[in-house]
Amino acid sequence: MTSGEVYRRIPPYYVGSKGQISYKAFRVREEDNGGLSVDVDLKTAMANLKELRSQKSEFSGFVLAALDVSRIRTETPAWVRTPNKVGASHTRIENCSSIDTQQALAAIARILPECPES
């Protein structure tokens, strides 16, 4: 992908009181193989977040961050994969293993306002 936005759920404890996001929200686990899951479609990302919140699980407090794809491409060594299927929302930001990339993603990301209730 070369433009648009992608959306990632992050734990609220990685967001400061003024909305600044910690690089820790973009750390990759070993099983992530250097990439991070994101959604391309805002409605899908919001619906998935709403579903998590309704489960009253450890994920119910997550917030949604938006990242500009063109900024990811120009300001980091990472890139956003085109979804595997036409119309699919889920994809990945690849090449996110370095702390420098994680810090850059945190600087690009912005927290979206609370999801409106349907």
Z-matrix of the N, CA and C atoms (Angstrom, degrees):
N
C 1 1.457
C 2 1.525 1 108.54
N 3 1.305 2 115.65 1 148.69
C 4 1.461 3 119.21 2 -178.59
C 5 1.526 4 113.43 3 -122.58
N 6 1.330 5 117.72 4 -12.13
C 7 1.466 6 119.64 5 -178.43
C 8 1.524 7 110.05 6 -151.10
N 9 1.325 8 115.22 7 175.12
C 10 1.459 9 120.89 8 -179.26
C 11 1.516 10 110.99 9 93.35
N 12 1.318 11 115.07 10 -164.43
C 13 1.452 12 121.05 11 178.81
C 14 1.516 13 109.66 12 -127.68
N 15 1.327 14 114.49 13 155.11
C 16 1.456 15 121.49 14 170.39
C 17 1.526 16 107.16 15 -124.39
N 18 1.340 17 115.61 16 158.98
C 19 1.460 18 121.34 17 -171.56
C 20 1.522 19 109.58 18 -128.55
N 21 1.331 20 115.18 19 133.90
C 22 1.461 21 121.20 20 -178.33
C 23 1.518 22 109.94 21 -131.05
N 24 1.328 23 115.79 22 133.82
C 25 1.468 24 120.88 23 174.21
C 26 1.521 25 108.22 24 -78.07
N 27 1.328 26 115.45 25 135.42
C 28 1.462 27 119.38 26 177.10
C 29 1.528 28 109.66 27 -136.24
N 30 1.325 29 116.29 28 151.05
C 31 1.462 30 119.93 29 177.53
C 32 1.530 31 110.24 30 -67.22
N 33 1.319 32 117.50 31 141.33
C 34 1.462 33 120.43 32 -176.66
C 35 1.526 34 113.86 33 -65.07
N 36 1.319 35 118.18 34 -22.29
C 37 1.462 36 119.67 35 -179.70
C 38 1.526 37 112.44 36 -72.67
N 39 1.328 38 117.87 37 -5.10
C 40 1.456 39 121.24 38 173.44
C 41 1.528 40 112.24 39 -96.33
N 42 1.326 41 116.53 40 7.38
C 43 1.461 42 121.32 41 179.54
C 44 1.527 43 108.71 42 -114.85
N 45 1.334 44 115.89 43 124.56
C 46 1.455 45 120.69 44 179.65
C 47 1.520 46 111.93 45 -75.78
N 48 1.315 47 115.97 46 171.42
C 49 1.468 48 121.48 47 -176.30
C 50 1.528 49 113.00 48 -63.38
N 51 1.329 50 117.24 49 -22.40
C 52 1.467 51 120.43 50 178.87
C 53 1.524 52 112.26 51 -102.79
N 54 1.347 53 116.10 52 14.76
C 55 1.462 54 120.41 53 176.52
C 56 1.511 55 115.08 54 88.66
N 57 1.319 56 118.40 55 -0.99
C 58 1.463 57 119.94 56 178.47
C 59 1.526 58 109.04 57 -70.74
N 60 1.318 59 115.97 58 141.42
C 61 1.458 60 122.03 59 -174.69
C 62 1.522 61 108.98 60 -108.23
N 63 1.327 62 116.12 61 132.88
C 64 1.461 63 121.63 62 177.79
C 65 1.527 64 110.17 63 -74.25
N 66 1.315 65 115.59 64 146.29
C 67 1.471 66 120.17 65 175.02
C 68 1.524 67 110.83 66 -59.08
N 69 1.330 68 117.29 67 -23.04
C 70 1.465 69 121.15 68 -178.08
C 71 1.528 70 112.25 69 -62.71
N 72 1.320 71 117.15 70 -21.06
C 73 1.466 72 120.74 71 176.65
C 74 1.532 73 111.36 72 -69.40
N 75 1.326 74 116.64 73 -13.05
C 76 1.465 75 121.38 74 -176.99
C 77 1.532 76 112.32 75 -118.52
N 78 1.331 77 116.12 76 16.40
C 79 1.467 78 119.11 77 175.05
C 80 1.522 79 109.38 78 -69.78
N 81 1.299 80 115.20 79 144.57
C 82 1.463 81 119.74 80 177.76
C 83 1.523 82 109.29 81 -105.11
N 84 1.317 83 114.48 82 145.08
C 85 1.456 84 120.36 83 175.03
C 86 1.519 85 108.07 84 -89.11
N 87 1.310 86 116.77 85 163.51
C 88 1.462 87 120.40 86 179.94
C 89 1.525 88 111.46 87 -56.70
N 90 1.332 89 116.65 88 -40.84
C 91 1.473 90 120.10 89 -178.34
C 92 1.533 91 113.21 90 -72.51
N 93 1.332 92 117.41 91 -8.53
C 94 1.465 93 120.92 92 178.29
C 95 1.526 94 112.59 93 -81.25
N 96 1.316 95 116.56 94 -10.31
C 97 1.466 96 121.71 95 178.58
C 98 1.529 97 112.78 96 51.66
N 99 1.314 98 116.63 97 41.45
C 100 1.463 99 121.37 98 174.09
C 101 1.509 100 116.16 99 83.10
N 102 1.341 101 118.28 100 2.34
C 103 1.462 102 120.53 101 -177.74
C 104 1.512 103 112.74 102 -122.78
N 105 1.328 104 115.61 103 164.13
C 106 1.459 105 123.06 104 -179.86
C 107 1.521 106 110.16 105 -124.73
N 108 1.329 107 116.96 106 137.18
C 109 1.460 108 121.89 107 177.94
C 110 1.522 109 111.04 108 -73.02
N 111 1.323 110 115.33 109 138.11
C 112 1.465 111 122.22 110 176.04
C 113 1.525 112 108.66 111 -146.53
N 114 1.313 113 115.08 112 164.49
C 115 1.462 114 121.56 113 172.43
C 116 1.515 115 108.72 114 -111.37
N 117 1.319 116 115.86 115 147.84
C 118 1.457 117 122.51 116 177.07
C 119 1.527 118 110.32 117 -91.54
N 120 1.323 119 116.04 118 -33.33
C 121 1.457 120 121.84 119 -175.97
C 122 1.528 121 110.57 120 -95.27
N 123 1.323 122 117.07 121 122.33
C 124 1.462 123 121.60 122 -178.15
C 125 1.523 124 111.71 123 -62.85
N 126 1.320 125 117.77 124 -42.72
C 127 1.468 126 120.10 125 -179.67
C 128 1.529 127 111.00 126 -60.90
N 129 1.323 128 116.66 127 -41.48
C 130 1.459 129 120.31 128 178.34
C 131 1.521 130 110.56 129 -65.78
N 132 1.328 131 117.11 130 -43.91
C 133 1.463 132 120.76 131 179.16
C 134 1.523 133 111.01 132 -60.82
N 135 1.330 134 117.02 133 -41.97
C 136 1.462 135 120.98 134 178.97
C 137 1.528 136 111.09 135 -67.41
N 138 1.319 137 117.14 136 -40.64
C 139 1.466 138 120.64 137 179.04
C 140 1.524 139 110.63 138 -64.16
N 141 1.332 140 116.96 139 -42.06
C 142 1.461 141 120.78 140 178.03
C 143 1.526 142 111.20 141 -63.63
N 144 1.325 143 116.52 142 -40.45
C 145 1.461 144 120.81 143 178.24
C 146 1.526 145 110.32 144 -65.68
N 147 1.307 146 116.96 145 -42.26
C 148 1.460 147 121.24 146 178.89
C 149 1.524 148 110.67 147 -61.96
N 150 1.324 149 116.56 148 -40.89
C 151 1.460 150 121.11 149 178.17
C 152 1.533 151 110.36 150 -62.30
N 153 1.312 152 117.41 151 -45.35
C 154 1.466 153 120.55 152 177.74
C 155 1.523 154 111.34 153 -60.08
N 156 1.322 155 115.75 154 -43.15
C 157 1.467 156 119.83 155 -179.25
C 158 1.524 157 111.22 156 -64.12
N 159 1.305 158 117.89 157 -34.66
C 160 1.471 159 120.70 158 -178.42
C 161 1.522 160 111.81 159 -70.98
N 162 1.313 161 117.27 160 -20.91
C 163 1.463 162 120.99 161 -179.01
C 164 1.526 163 112.88 162 -78.37
N 165 1.309 164 117.34 163 -10.27
C 166 1.465 165 122.14 164 179.67
C 167 1.531 166 111.49 165 52.18
N 168 1.323 167 115.17 166 39.91
C 169 1.461 168 120.84 167 179.98
C 170 1.522 169 109.20 168 -99.64
N 171 1.313 170 115.45 169 -171.78
C 172 1.461 171 120.31 170 177.23
C 173 1.534 172 111.68 171 -62.13
N 174 1.331 173 117.21 172 -17.20
C 175 1.460 174 121.61 173 -178.55
C 176 1.526 175 113.04 174 -93.61
N 177 1.320 176 117.65 175 -1.07
C 178 1.461 177 120.05 176 -172.42
C 179 1.529 178 113.33 177 -67.40
N 180 1.312 179 118.74 178 -18.03
C 181 1.457 180 120.47 179 -179.67
C 182 1.517 181 114.62 180 -95.46
N 183 1.318 182 117.43 181 3.10
C 184 1.458 183 120.01 182 -176.38
C 185 1.529 184 111.48 183 -60.58
N 186 1.327 185 115.35 184 154.12
C 187 1.462 186 122.49 185 176.20
C 188 1.523 187 107.96 186 -119.69
N 189 1.317 188 115.74 187 168.00
C 190 1.458 189 121.05 188 -176.73
C 191 1.525 190 110.02 189 -110.33
N 192 1.320 191 114.99 190 128.31
C 193 1.465 192 121.28 191 177.25
C 194 1.526 193 109.21 192 -110.80
N 195 1.316 194 115.90 193 141.63
C 196 1.465 195 122.22 194 176.32
C 197 1.525 196 108.58 195 -107.25
N 198 1.317 197 116.08 196 139.57
C 199 1.463 198 121.86 197 176.92
C 200 1.520 199 109.17 198 -129.10
N 201 1.304 200 116.50 199 133.32
C 202 1.454 201 122.98 200 179.14
C 203 1.531 202 109.48 201 -78.92
N 204 1.316 203 116.92 202 121.79
C 205 1.459 204 122.37 203 -175.43
C 206 1.529 205 111.78 204 -63.81
N 207 1.312 206 117.98 205 -41.40
C 208 1.474 207 119.19 206 -179.18
C 209 1.524 208 111.20 207 -65.81
N 210 1.327 209 117.89 208 -34.11
C 211 1.472 210 120.73 209 176.20
C 212 1.524 211 110.68 210 -69.57
N 213 1.321 212 117.53 211 -37.89
C 214 1.464 213 119.98 212 176.33
C 215 1.523 214 109.00 213 -58.46
N 216 1.323 215 116.15 214 -44.72
C 217 1.469 216 121.37 215 -178.28
C 218 1.529 217 112.67 216 -65.57
N 219 1.336 218 117.29 217 -38.87
C 220 1.465 219 119.61 218 -174.36
C 221 1.531 220 114.10 219 -92.02
N 222 1.342 221 117.51 220 -23.72
C 223 1.461 222 120.09 221 -174.14
C 224 1.520 223 114.28 222 -108.10
N 225 1.332 224 116.66 223 -2.85
C 226 1.463 225 120.23 224 180.00
C 227 1.528 226 108.96 225 -141.86
N 228 1.327 227 117.21 226 166.89
C 229 1.462 228 119.66 227 172.58
C 230 1.536 229 112.15 228 -83.42
N 231 1.324 230 116.81 229 2.44
C 232 1.466 231 121.49 230 -179.28
C 233 1.524 232 110.49 231 -82.83
N 234 1.322 233 115.62 232 166.48
C 235 1.460 234 122.06 233 175.21
C 236 1.518 235 108.86 234 -148.99
N 237 1.329 236 116.01 235 161.22
C 238 1.465 237 121.53 236 -179.89
C 239 1.522 238 108.43 237 -106.58
N 240 1.306 239 115.07 238 125.34
C 241 1.467 240 120.72 239 176.94
C 242 1.530 241 110.27 240 -69.02
N 243 1.300 242 116.10 241 147.09
C 244 1.456 243 120.68 242 168.72
C 245 1.531 244 106.15 243 -73.90
N 246 1.351 245 118.33 244 135.86
C 247 1.470 246 118.94 245 179.03
C 248 1.527 247 111.35 246 -53.01
N 249 1.335 248 115.94 247 146.67
C 250 1.471 249 121.71 248 -176.74
C 251 1.520 250 113.51 249 -64.35
N 252 1.333 251 117.19 250 -33.24
C 253 1.463 252 120.93 251 -177.73
C 254 1.521 253 109.48 252 -118.39
N 255 1.310 254 117.01 253 144.50
C 256 1.459 255 122.06 254 176.39
C 257 1.532 256 107.92 255 -60.78
N 258 1.310 257 116.73 256 130.81
C 259 1.460 258 121.64 257 179.35
C 260 1.516 259 114.35 258 85.89
N 261 1.337 260 117.76 259 -7.35
C 262 1.467 261 120.40 260 178.54
C 263 1.520 262 109.85 261 -74.44
N 264 1.312 263 116.77 262 148.82
C 265 1.454 264 121.35 263 179.56
C 266 1.524 265 112.27 264 -98.48
N 267 1.326 266 117.63 265 -33.71
C 268 1.457 267 120.64 266 -174.98
C 269 1.518 268 111.74 267 -75.15
N 270 1.344 269 114.90 268 135.15
C 271 1.450 270 121.45 269 173.25
C 272 1.518 271 107.84 270 -153.36
N 273 1.330 272 116.89 271 -163.40
C 274 1.461 273 121.02 272 -177.84
C 275 1.515 274 111.26 273 -140.06
N 276 1.324 275 114.37 274 150.46
C 277 1.462 276 121.47 275 164.79
C 278 1.522 277 104.51 276 -94.48
N 279 1.305 278 116.87 277 121.38
C 280 1.467 279 121.81 278 -176.96
C 281 1.526 280 111.83 279 -98.51
N 282 1.335 281 115.20 280 159.39
C 283 1.463 282 123.88 281 175.41
C 284 1.534 283 111.90 282 67.59
N 285 1.326 284 115.42 283 49.32
C 286 1.474 285 121.87 284 -175.84
C 287 1.524 286 113.54 285 -109.06
N 288 1.308 287 118.54 286 17.34
C 289 1.464 288 120.93 287 -172.74
C 290 1.524 289 114.50 288 -72.95
N 291 1.321 290 118.22 289 -29.60
C 292 1.469 291 118.62 290 -175.24
C 293 1.527 292 111.35 291 -81.61
N 294 1.315 293 115.07 292 147.77
C 295 1.463 294 120.50 293 178.95
C 296 1.526 295 110.22 294 -64.07
N 297 1.321 296 117.88 295 -32.36
C 298 1.466 297 120.53 296 178.14
C 299 1.529 298 110.52 297 -62.80
N 300 1.326 299 117.00 298 -41.83
C 301 1.462 300 120.88 299 177.92
C 302 1.517 301 110.17 300 -66.07
N 303 1.317 302 117.37 301 -42.79
C 304 1.465 303 121.88 302 179.18
C 305 1.528 304 110.84 303 -61.44
N 306 1.326 305 117.02 304 -41.15
C 307 1.465 306 120.61 305 177.16
C 308 1.524 307 111.12 306 -65.39
N 309 1.321 308 117.12 307 -39.66
C 310 1.463 309 120.88 308 178.53
C 311 1.529 310 111.00 309 -66.02
N 312 1.330 311 117.70 310 -40.95
C 313 1.462 312 120.69 311 177.08
C 314 1.526 313 110.76 312 -62.51
N 315 1.329 314 116.73 313 -40.50
C 316 1.467 315 120.43 314 178.13
C 317 1.522 316 111.17 315 -62.48
N 318 1.322 317 116.98 316 -36.66
C 319 1.468 318 120.81 317 179.29
C 320 1.530 319 111.38 318 -70.60
N 321 1.317 320 117.13 319 -31.56
C 322 1.470 321 122.13 320 179.96
C 323 1.529 322 111.12 321 -77.35
N 324 1.324 323 116.50 322 -36.65
C 325 1.469 324 121.91 323 -172.76
C 326 1.522 325 112.22 324 -68.32
N 327 1.325 326 114.66 325 148.97
C 328 1.461 327 120.79 326 173.01
C 329 1.521 328 107.98 327 -136.56
N 330 1.314 329 115.41 328 142.89
C 331 1.454 330 120.87 329 179.88
C 332 1.523 331 108.79 330 -78.56
N 333 1.328 332 115.48 331 131.72
C 334 1.456 333 120.10 332 176.78
C 335 1.531 334 109.30 333 -82.53
N 336 1.320 335 116.81 334 151.31
C 337 1.464 336 119.32 335 176.16
C 338 1.524 337 109.93 336 -58.69
N 339 1.322 338 115.53 337 161.83
C 340 1.458 339 120.62 338 179.32
C 341 1.527 340 110.65 339 -49.03
N 342 1.309 341 114.73 340 141.86
C 343 1.463 342 120.62 341 179.24
C 344 1.517 343 109.32 342 -65.56
N 345 1.332 344 117.77 343 131.60
C 346 1.456 345 119.18 344 177.37
C 347 1.518 346 110.84 345 -67.23
N 348 1.303 347 116.22 346 144.28
C 349 1.465 348 120.21 347 178.23
C 350 1.529 349 108.58 348 -76.47
N 351 1.309 350 116.19 349 141.79
C 352 1.468 351 121.35 350 179.05
C 353 1.492 352 110.73 351 -93.53
